[in-house]
């Protein structure tokens, strides 16, 4: 009897099980937009599988693309630009 490897990511039909978890609610309300969402979600996970990347990497990459190039270490209300000078 082979031992189970708990460190492996669960897969279904060769795709990460997270792909099916993200799309399962869409099957409860089937229309054109939800099936488009399912298609693009599966396409994303297939792309990540081909490139051998994790969903965590894709999330961090998309967040870094959405924010600006310079990230301030202080919140916006402390920045010198908005500081009230007395």
C-alpha positions in Angstrom: 0.0 0.0 0.0 1.6 3.3 -1.0 1.9 6.0 1.5 0.0 9.2 1.1 1.9 12.4 0.5 0.2 15.2 2.4 2.5 17.9 1.0 1.2 17.4 -2.6 -1.5 19.8 -3.8 -4.8 18.0 -4.5 -5.7 17.8 -8.2 -8.7 16.9 -10.2 -8.4 16.1 -13.9 -4.8 17.3 -13.7 -5.7 20.8 -12.5 -5.3 22.3 -9.1 -8.4 21.7 -6.9 -8.5 25.4 -6.2 -9.6 26.0 -9.8 -12.8 23.9 -9.1 -13.3 25.6 -5.8 -13.3 29.0 -7.4 -15.8 27.9 -10.1 -18.2 25.7 -8.2 -20.6 28.5 -7.2 -20.8 29.5 -10.9 -22.4 26.1 -11.7 -25.4 27.0 -9.4 -26.4 29.9 -11.6 -25.5 29.0 -15.2 -25.6 31.8 -17.8 -23.2 33.3 -20.3 -21.2 35.4 -17.8 -20.6 32.7 -15.3 -19.5 30.2 -18.0 -17.1 32.9 -19.3 -15.8 33.3 -15.7 -15.4 29.5 -15.5 -13.6 29.4 -18.9 -11.1 32.1 -17.9 -10.5 30.6 -14.5 -9.7 27.3 -16.0 -7.5 29.0 -18.6 -5.6 30.8 -15.8 -5.0 27.5 -14.0 -3.9 25.7 -17.2 -1.5 28.6 -18.0 -0.1 28.4 -14.4 0.3 24.6 -14.7 2.1 24.9 -18.1 4.5 27.6 -16.7 4.8 25.6 -13.4 3.8 28.6 -11.2 1.7 28.6 -8.1 -1.5 30.6 -7.5 0.3 32.5 -4.7 2.8 33.7 -7.2 0.1 34.8 -9.6 -1.7 36.7 -6.8 1.5 38.5 -5.7 2.3 39.3 -9.3 -1.1 40.8 -10.0 -1.1 42.8 -6.8 2.3 44.2 -7.6 1.1 45.2 -11.1 -1.9 47.0 -9.7 0.0 49.1 -7.3 2.5 51.8 -8.2 6.2 51.2 -8.7 7.2 53.1 -5.5 5.6 51.7 -2.3 5.7 54.0 0.7 6.5 52.5 4.1 4.2 55.0 5.7 0.4 55.3 5.3 -1.0 58.1 3.2 -2.1 60.1 6.2 1.4 60.4 7.6 3.2 61.3 4.4 4.8 64.7 4.3 2.7 65.8 1.4 -0.5 65.9 3.5 1.2 66.8 6.8 -0.1 70.0 8.5 2.8 72.3 9.2 2.5 74.4 12.3 
